Amino acid sequence: MTTPMTYMSGRLQVMQGDITALEVDAIVNAANHSLMGGGGVDGAIHRAAGPELKKACEALRRDQWPDGLPDGEVALTPGFNLPARHVIHTVGPVYAKTIDKSDLLASCYQKSLTLAGEQGMNTIAFPAISTGVYGYPFDQACEIVLGVMAERLPHSDLIATLCFFGEKDLEAFRNVASRLGYQR
Ligand code: AR6
């Protein structure tokens, strides 16, 4: 786990590490429509949170999202055994070369920030949504995330953390940020 680097006057923190270890108001889960868990960061979050998380997701399905959580939407549960107080579940788009899904990926970040703000949260941490199993090109995803953060964070009380799992991802993010002119 690295010490966070900061952008956007300290409102955006960027680090390498395991998101399940972060003590924040909410971590965001890169889930799937079913909300029933999976591999990648979703699996790690469910393992660390314990079985109560799956029960809470089953209740969300039953009460709010009987057909599953659509791409770009968000749903809130407690964090149970996680150090994070809450989990915001979102579904990133599956990458497709011929269809522009950038708005859906942006929506995951926008709606997570909105929900966190509505809940009076101060800190939120994101994994690199859609860039694993869902195949979104990492650099393109970073551009989308930076655009959302630059638009939203100056008008919010939130401190957002981007938690990359690998050192290479952190390095790639830094390169994209510097290419786009974001200063640390
Ligand atoms: N902490 C932070 N980042 C992580 C962790 C972790 N513990 N584990 C993995 N990552 P993915 P997706 C990174 O595949 O592409 C699941 O099965 C990983 O290196 O988890 O949105 C769901 O159920 C990558 O950079 O999510 C869905 O079916 C990033 O998290 C599907 O995968 C996202 O990779 C969602 O695919």
Residues whose N, C-alpha, C, O or C-beta is under 5 A from the ligand:
A	BS01	AR6	G17 D18 I19 T20 A30 A31 N32 G37 G38 G39 G40 V41 D42 A44 G92 P127 A128 I129 S130 T131 G132 V133 Y134 G135 C163 F164 F165
